[in-house]
Amino acid sequence: MRILVTGATGYVGSRLVTALFDDGHHVVAATRNPERLAEFGWYSGVTAVALDTNYEASARAAFAEAGPIDVLYYLVHGIGQPGFRDADNVAAANVAVAAKNAGVERIVFLCGFVPDDEDLSEHLSSRAEVAHALRIDGGPEVVRLGAAMIIGSGSTSFEMLRYVGDRFVLIPMPQWVDNPMDPISIRDVLYYLAAAVDPHRVPAGAYDNFGPQTTTYRDLVLGLV
């Protein structure tokens, strides 16, 4: 297949490109600054396109330059930036419309777990809204893959946890550290993402992906010290 990976310079996206190569796909790597793609060993094997999801014109131009695309991986977000929630919704809508007009058949979206709870954090609310924005009438079908903490060197959430465990002898533990959580290895995340290109293996819909063991943040921190 011809596959477009947004956020190709990110932690998951850059590794996904390699996994898709291994499965024999042609990869189009999209990022706001295509020059950054030269930092990766797979650079010579991809088609590089500039894509700033904040702008409709950029999304249209990226698909025009990329050529026919079967599957799009949506791996971008603005979390942590001012006004990220509204910006993420606009970005997802821009990409969804451009993908529809380009004849893309499927969008695969990776996000965190989104529980059926009316009292969601702004982060989780944003992720649910982005999943909704990617689904438009007559547009590509959407596969939403949810993952909690991704365990692997370079994962932002895991590195933050490891930083705390390495540097603090005494750590005040808030109550939420004992909430159950389901971490997953980056290798397993990549496996599920790569499998999601095939509608026979992974029909359109929402799936939560997790490892074999439920744990807590407290246990993870204690395991690192």
ABEGO torsion letter per residue (X at the ends): XBBBBBGAABAAAAAAAAAAAAAGBBBBBBBABAAAAAABAAAAABBBBBBBAABAAAAAAAAAAAEBBABBBBABBABGBBGAAAAAAAAAAAAAAAAAAAGBABBBBBBBBBBBBABBBAAAAAAAAAAAAABBBGBBBBBBBBBBBBBEBGBAAAAAAAAAAAABABBBBBAAAABBBBBBBAAAAAAAAAAAABAAABBBEBBBBBBABBBBAAAAAAAAX
